Amino acid sequence: MKTYLNIFVFSFMSLLIVSSCANKKAEKILKELEEQEDPVYSPIHEESPTNDKLVEENQIVEVTFTNFLSYFPEKDVPYNLQDIKFTSYIEPEFVVEYIDSEYLKKDSLEQIEAETEYDYTPLKYAYAGKMNIKHKHLLAYYQIRENIGPNGYYILAMYDNDGVFLDSLHFDVYKVYLEASDEVIVYNDSIEIKINDKKHSIYIDEQGVF
């Protein structure tokens, strides 16, 4: 009987020792976890170009003349209006502010007048180039029908450093660019126009007026 009692006491003491060790080990692990800093999430590690693209597309650009200018590719003079490459459409907010204040209204009327959605081809503007003339900004842009191509006017417009519109010239974008029957070349102080082998120049004064 004494032997069984000794075995029982020994087993109980062993169980207490194991339990104590386990508790100490658990306490140590918990303490280590508490001392660790919370993991910081960084978007740099996210390998998803789609997300970057969405951020870029949804980014709100402030409508300022500086931002408007930044989209135009730099061009050196002499600059031939035939030398254009499609870059991107000019955002409607910039069109309304710096090009055509009635743009959205006219676009809505065209949409209403169209008999079907296939008859409605929005008229947009596209960046062509920018040049520094007479310490002013001469901007070149053209009208384009979505899904059709350049259609309407090719415009040269002069702005001062604050974005105030000074003057503009309009050319048939089809004749100047697509057909190339009319030639328009911008120089430092004038714009040379050649139509049906006849040349004439329009001079730019110090105020940036043609």
C-alpha positions in Angstrom: 0.0 0.0 0.0 2.8 2.3 0.9 4.5 1.6 -2.5 1.3 2.6 -4.4 1.1 5.7 -2.3 4.7 6.6 -3.2 4.0 6.1 -6.9 1.0 8.3 -6.7 2.9 11.1 -4.9 5.7 10.9 -7.4 3.4 11.0 -10.4 1.5 14.0 -9.0 4.7 15.9 -8.3 6.0 15.2 -11.8 2.7 16.5 -13.3 3.1 19.7 -11.3 6.7 20.2 -12.5 5.7 19.7 -16.1 2.7 22.0 -15.8 4.9 24.6 -14.1 7.5 24.4 -17.0 4.7 24.6 -19.6 3.3 27.7 -17.9 6.7 29.4 -17.8 7.3 28.6 -21.4 3.9 30.0 -22.4 4.5 33.1 -20.3 7.9 33.6 -22.1 6.3 33.3 -25.6 3.5 35.7 -24.7 6.1 38.2 -23.3 8.1 37.9 -26.6 5.0 38.5 -28.7 4.1 41.6 -26.6 7.5 43.0 -27.1 7.3 42.7 -30.9 6.3 45.8 -32.9 3.1 45.6 -34.9 3.8 44.8 -38.5 3.6 47.9 -40.8 1.8 47.5 -44.1 3.6 49.1 -47.0 2.0 49.4 -50.5 5.5 49.2 -52.0 5.3 45.4 -51.4 2.1 45.1 -53.3 3.0 43.7 -56.8 0.0 45.0 -58.6 0.4 47.4 -61.5 -3.4 47.5 -61.9 -3.7 49.3 -58.5 -1.0 51.9 -59.6 -2.9 52.4 -62.8 -6.2 53.0 -61.0 -4.6 55.5 -58.7 -3.2 57.3 -61.7 -6.5 57.3 -63.5 -8.5 58.5 -60.5 -6.0 61.2 -59.5 -7.7 64.6 -59.5 -5.6 67.2 -61.3 -6.0 70.8 -60.3 -7.1 73.0 -63.2 -4.3 75.5 -63.3 -2.5 77.0 -66.3 0.7 75.4 -65.1 -0.9 72.0 -65.2 -2.4 72.8 -68.6 1.0 73.7 -70.0 2.6 70.6 -68.6 0.7 68.3 -70.9 1.9 70.0 -74.1 5.0 68.5 -75.7 7.8 71.1 -76.2 8.5 72.1 -79.8 11.3 74.1 -81.4 10.7 76.8 -84.0 10.5 76.7 -87.0 7.6 74.3 -86.3 5.4 72.9 -89.1 1.9 72.1 -88.1 2.1 68.9 -90.1 4.5 67.6 -87.4 2.0 66.3 -84.9 1.7 63.0 -83.0 -1.4 62.1 -81.0 -0.5 62.4 -77.3 -3.8 62.6 -75.4 -7.1 64.3 -75.3 -7.3 67.5 -73.4 -9.5 67.1 -70.3 -12.9 68.9 -70.5 -12.1 70.9 -67.4 -9.1 72.4 -69.1 -11.0 72.9 -72.4 -13.7 74.9 -70.6 -11.2 77.0 -68.6 -8.7 77.8 -71.3 -10.1 76.9 -74.8 -13.9 77.0 -75.1 -16.2 78.0 -72.2 -19.2 76.6 -74.1 -17.6 73.2 -74.8 -19.8 71.1 -72.5 -23.0 72.8 -73.5 -22.2 72.3 -77.2 -21.3 68.7 -76.6 -24.6 68.1 -74.8 -26.6 69.6 -77.7 -24.8 67.4 -80.2 -25.6 64.4 -78.1 -29.3 65.4 -78.0 -29.4 66.1 -81.7 -27.9 62.7 -82.7 -30.6 60.2 -83.8 -28.7 57.2 -82.4 -25.7 56.6 -80.3 -23.8 55.8 -83.4 -24.4 59.3 -84.8 -22.9 60.8 -81.8 -19.1 61.2 -82.1 -17.8 63.6 -79.5 -15.6 66.5 -80.7 -12.6 66.6 -78.5 -9.3 68.5 -78.4 -5.8 67.0 -78.5 -2.4 68.4 -77.5 0.0 69.2 -80.3 2.8 71.4 -79.0 3.9 74.4 -77.1 6.5 77.1 -78.1 7.9 80.1 -76.3 7.3 83.2 -78.5 7.8 86.8 -77.5 8.0 85.6 -73.8 4.5 84.2 -74.2 3.1 80.7 -74.7 2.1 79.7 -78.2 0.0 76.5 -77.9 -1.0 74.3 -80.8 -3.9 71.9 -80.4 -6.5 70.4 -82.8 -10.0 69.1 -82.8 -10.6 65.4 -83.2 -13.7 63.3 -83.6 -13.6 60.2 -81.4 -13.3 57.0 -83.5 -12.9 59.2 -86.6 -9.8 61.2 -86.3 -8.7 64.9 -86.7 -11.8 66.7 -87.8 -12.4 70.5 -87.5 -9.8 73.1 -86.6 -6.1 73.1 -85.9 -5.6 76.0 -83.6 -2.6 78.2 -82.7 -3.4 80.2 -79.5 -1.3 82.6 -77.6 -1.4 83.0 -73.8 0.4 85.1 -71.3 2.3 83.7 -68.3 -0.9 83.8 -66.2 -2.9 81.8 -68.7 -4.8 84.8 -70.1 -5.9 84.2 -73.7 -4.4 86.8 -76.1 -5.1 85.7 -79.7 -5.6 82.7 -82.0 -5.6 81.4 -85.6 -7.7 78.6 -86.9 -6.8 76.2 -89.8 -8.6 73.3 -91.4 -7.0 70.3 -89.6 -7.7 68.1 -92.6 -6.0 70.4 -95.1 -3.0 71.1 -92.9 -2.4 67.7 -91.4 -4.1 64.9 -93.3 -4.2 66.2 -96.8 -1.2 68.5 -96.3 -2.4 70.8 -99.1 -2.0 73.9 -96.8 1.3 74.5 -95.0 1.6 76.4 -91.8 5.1 77.1 -90.2 5.7 78.9 -87.0 8.8 81.1 -86.7 10.1 83.2 -83.8 8.2 86.3 -84.8 5.7 85.2 -87.5 3.6 82.5 -89.0 4.0 81.6 -92.6 1.0 80.2 -94.5 1.2 78.6 -97.9 -2.0 77.9 -99.7 -2.2 77.0 -103.4 1.5 78.0 -103.9 0.7 81.4 -102.5 2.6 82.4 -99.4 1.9 85.1 -96.8 3.1 85.8 -93.3 1.3 86.9 -90.2 3.5 88.7 -87.7 3.3 88.4 -84.0 3.7 91.6 -82.1 5.2 92.1 -78.6 1.8 91.7 -77.0 1.5 88.3 -78.4 -1.2 89.3 -80.9 -1.2 88.1 -84.5 
